[in-house]
Amino acid sequence: MAVRRTPKAAPARPAPEAGEKNYITPAGYKKMVEEFDFLRATKRPEVVNALADAAAEGDRSENAEYIYRKRQLRQIDGRLRFLSKRLDNIAVVDPAEQKRRDKIFFGATVTVEDAEGEEHVYRIVGSDEIDGASGAISWKSPVGRALLGKEVGDTVTVRWNEAVRELTVGDINYP
């Protein structure tokens, strides 16, 4: 008998505090809405139909398909609730419309140099768009907060992995 495994859910992101906007780029917003629509309009109905078929097979207490589909439906519903709450308090910020391009603001792509002379490229995004592999960091992260409002040539000190690092801003770009 094959064991079915559900894909691991994305790590939970902290919800914004009451009254705090959930800032996001247009691309991040589009991705979030597409996921919500796919889950609501396509995936959930598929799972509900499969659950109904499994329930029709008889004894539910020993029906692995039924148990699996119930768990899958709970995961989908949980993700839909999470996305719905995030979308309710969202503020889309288009970095292409940034007028002050000499300072680091939300949506900027920043090149920094550390004390060892290594260059790192970060893109300041919302907490729902974080992707460490591509350098997309939250504006709320220690590095993101330290860089906001800085200009080329500014040096910031950041607590990072239980150490303190100095980063010097080398370049600022907006899409």
N, C-alpha and C positions, 0 to 999 in steps of 0.2 A: 504494500500500500504506500503510495507516494505521499509525502508530507508537503503540504502547501504552506508557503511562508508569505506573509504579507510584507511589502517593502517597508523599510523603516521610515517612520515619519520624520519630517524635517525637525531639527531641534527647535524647541519652543523659544520664541523671542518674548522678552518682557513686554507686556502691554503698556502703552503710554499712560502716564499718570492722568488723573482726572483733569480735564480741561486742556491737556497738552495735545498738540497736533501731531499726527503721525506723518512726518514729511517723507516724500517719495518722489523719485524722478518719473517722467512720463513713461519711460520704458519699464520701470518697476511696477507702475500702476497697471499698465497694459498686461504684464505677465500675471499679476495678482488677479485681475478681473477675468482673464482667460482661464486660469485655474479654477476660480469660483464657478464660472459658467460651465466648464467641462464637468466638474464634479456634480453640479446641480442638474444639468440637462442631459448628461450622457452616462456618467459612471454610476450615479445613485440609482437611476431607473434600471440599469443593467443588473446591479446587485439585488435590487428589490425583486426583479423577475426571477433571478437565480435562487433567491431565498424562498420565494413562493413555490418554485419547482421542488426544492429540497424539502420543504415542509410537507408537500403532497406525497412524499415517499413513505411517510409513516412515522414510526417512533422517533421523536425529536431528541430524546435524551441520549441516544446512541448514534445519531445521524451526524457524522463528521462534516458533511457538506453543509448541513443546516447550521451547525455551530460555527463553522468557518465564515459563512455568509453573514451571520448575526454580528460577529466580531468585525468583519469588513464594513458592514453598514454603520456600526458605532464609530469606527475610525473616520469614515467619510463624513458622518454627521458632525463629529467633533471638529474636523478640519473646516467644514462649512461654517460652523459657529465662530471659530477663530477668525477666518477670513472676513466674515460679515462684520464682526466687531472692529477689525482693523480698517475695513473699508468705510465704516461709519464715521471715523474720526480722521480722515485722510486729507492731506493738503499736498497737491501735486505742485512741485516746484521745477520749472524748466530751466536748467542751467544755461541753455542757449540764449535766454532772455536776460542774463546777468549783465548789467550795465557797467559795474565796477569790476573790470577784469584784471586789475592790478593787485587785488587782495583775494585771499582764499575764502570762498563762501560755499554753501551747499552745492554739490554737483561738480565742483572743480576737480580736475586731475592735476595732482601735485607731484613734482619730482623733488625728492629730498636727498641729502647726503648725510650719512652718519659720521661719527668720529673716526672710523676706520677708512673713510673715503668711498664706501659702497653707496651706490645710488639705489633708491627704492621709489617706486611709483605707486601712489595711492589715489583712489577716486573717492571723494567724500559723498556718501549716499545715505539713504534712510536705513533704519534697523531691519527692515524686511528685505533689503537688497544685498546684505553682507555676503561677500564671497572672498575669503582670504586668498584663494588660489589666483584670482584675477586682480587682487589689490583693492577691491571694493570694501572700504571700511565705513563704519557708522560715524555720523557726525557726533554721536554721543560717546564714542570710544575715547580712551585717553589720548591717542594720537590725533584723532579727528578734532576733539575739543581744543587741543593745544595748537593745532594748525589754523583753526578758524580765525579769520581777521588778519592773518600774517601776510607779509609781502615777500618778494624775492629778496634773498639776502638775510632775512630774519632767522634767528636761531631759537629753537624751543627745547626745553628740557622735559622729557616724558618718562614717567615710571612705566617700565615695560618688563614683564616677566621677572619681577622682583629685583630689577636693576634700574638704574637711571641712565637714559640715553639722550644725547644731544643730536638734534636733527636740524640741518640748515636747509632752508627752502631754496631750491635751484631754479624751478620753473613752475608756472601756473598756466593751465590751459582750461578753456571751457569749450564744449562742443559747438 
